[in-house]
Each structure stands twice: as structure tokens, then as C-alpha cells.
């Protein structure tokens, strides 16, 4: 299926379609895609959503590794230990080393940390919500929102270029965790 056929069949958004139509094959679209949310959308249309473990670990890696424009990572903005613990518990939950109850408590604690961060710094607020999202019960939600909040950390300072770079980093990260579904 060509990108045009795939996009028309699945009613893609105009921005995603504009990007995809620059490529000859869907394999090329996958390899060049600059946004993790578009990659997940493609996987959904193929009925190939990754398992909960992969999605949750992706969410945690977005929080730990997404670069900021000043050279730090989103993780560095987590000054409240409750936020860091939420990511750590989410990682342990993904690997079977934490319970649903542990995850729930970490999520509640991370929400309290995010609420507190909102009062003093927009970038820290976005990072805290990324940590909170990583501890969501639903792994797909965790992946989507942790990535979005992590990418928004620099955007909180209205740095669209940094947000674009963060999304590209996350798309590249997701590709290391999920192989190209069009190259089998």
C-alpha cells in the first residue's frame, strides 16, 4: 500500500498526510516520521499496538531521556522525589516487580507533586505531569501523555524548535523499541 492509499484509507490528519506524501513507501514514512504520536497512530491502524510493557517503558524513557534545549533532560526537572519515584515504580510495574497498588500510590503521589509544581514553574510542571502520566493504569495513555508532556517542557518556555527536537528524539526512541512494521 502506498502512503497515499494508506492515508486515504485511514483518514489521516492533514499535517501527517503532508509529511507522509513526501515518501515513496510506508516503510520510508515509518523510518523518517518525526513524531511518536504519528508512529503510534500508524501502529493502531495496522492493529499492531505494542504490548503494555513496551508502551510503559517507552513512557518512562521519555521522562528520563527526552532532551531539553539547554542540554538537560526532562528527568532533571523532576526536583520532587515523588515524581521520580513514580517513574521508577512505573518501570518496575512494567517488568512485573511492582504491584498495581504500588503503581496507584505512585500515581497519586506524582499527581500531588505535579499540582505543587504548577504553582512555581511551567517547565517543571510539564515534567511532573510527564512523570504522573508514566504511572497511569493504562499503558497506552502513559506512553502518549508522558511523551507529550516531556516534549512540552521546552515548549513551556515557548521554544517550538526544542519541542520539535524532543518529538524527533522520542520518535527515534520508539523506533528502537518497535521495529518497522512495513519491513517484515
N, C-alpha and C positions, 0 to 999 in steps of 0.2 A: 504494500500500500504506500503510495507517495505521500509526502507531507500534506499536499493539497487535499487528497482523498481522506486522509486521517482527520484533518482539521474540519472538513465539511461534515464528515460522518459524526464527529463528536462535538460539533458546535463550539469551537474554541473561541476564547476571548480575542478581541481584535489585536491587542498588543502581543499576545502569544503567537497568534497567526502570522502577524507581520514578521516576527522573528523566524518562525519555522519555515516560512515560504522562501527564505533565503538559502535553504539547504535542499540538496537533491534527494536525500533519503531520510527516513525516520531515524536510522542509526546515527546519521550525522547530526540530526536535531538533538538527539539524546546527548551525544558527545560534546556539543557546543552550548547546550542550554545554560543560560546564566542565572536561573532561579530554581531553588529547590522546590518551591510550591508547584511550578510547572512540571517538574520531573514527577512529583507525586501525582499530579493530575493525570499525566500520561500513564503512569502505572495503574491508576484507578480505572482508566478507560480500557486498559488491557486486562483488567481483573487480576493484577499481579501486585497488589499492595503487599509490602514486606510484612513479616511477622512482627508481633508486639515487641519482641526483644530488640530487633533491628531498629524499629522506629524509636523506641525509648532510648537506646544507646545513641542514636543519631541526635535526639533532643539534648541529651546530656553533653555530647561532644560539641553541639552548637554553643551551649553555655560556656563550656570550658575553653574552646578553641577559636571562636569567631574573633577575628582581629578588629581592633578599633583603629581609627585614623591616626592616633598618636602612638601606635606601637604596642599598646596594652591589649589584653584580651578581655572579653566580657567578664570572665571569671574574676579578673582583677577589680571590677567594680562591685563585687559582692563583699561588702565590708561587714555585713551582718552574718554571723555564723549560721543562723537558721537557714539562710538561702543556700549557703554552701552545703549544709547538711542535706537539704532537700535533693540536691543533685546527686550527692553521694548515696543517699537512700534509693533514689530512682535507679541508679546504676546497679546497686545490689539487688533491687527488686527484679530488674531485667535479667539478672543472672541466677535468680532463684535464691538469693541469700538474704532477702528481706521479705517480710510478710505484707499483705495488703493493709493490715493495721499500721505497720511501720510507715508505709507509704502515705496513708491517710494523715497520720500525725505530722509527718514531714511536710506534707502539703499545707496543712493548717498553719504550721509554724512559718512556712515560707510566705504564706499569704499575709500573716501579721508583719513579717519583715518588709514585704513589698508595700504594704499600707504605710508603714513608718517611713520608708524611703521616698515615697511620693511627696512627703512634706518638705524635703530639702533638696532633691536633685533629680532632674528628669532622666539623665543617663543612668544613674543608679536605680531609679525606679524601673526603667525598662529592663535592666539586668536582673533585678529582683523578680520581676514578673516572668522573665525567661526561666529562672530557677523554679518558680512556682509552677509554671506550665510543665516543666520536665517531670514533675511529680504528679501530674494528672493521672486519674484512673485509666483513662482511655489513651493508649499509646499513640494513636494517630493524631489525636488532639495535642498530646505532648509534643510530638515532632513538629507539627505545623506551628503551634504557638511559641514554642521555645525558639525555633528558628526565626520567626517573625520578630519577636521581642529582641532577640540577640542582634538581629540586623538593624533594629531601630535604635540601638544605643547611641550610635553616632548621629543618627537622624534626629535624635532628641536635641542635638545642637544644630540641626538643620544642615547637616552635611550629606547631601544626596549622593555625592561621589563615594563617600565612605560606605553608605548603605548599599550601593551597587557592588562595591568590592566585597562587602560582607556576604551578600547574597551569592556572589560568584564563588566565594570560598565555600559556602555551605553546599552549593550545587556540586562542586568538585568533591567535597567530603561525602555527600550522599552517593556519588558515583563510585567511590572506593568501597562503599558498603553494599551497593546494589548494582550488579552487572547490567550492562546494556541489554535490555530485553529484545532488541532488534538484531543482535549478533548471537545467534544460537548455533 
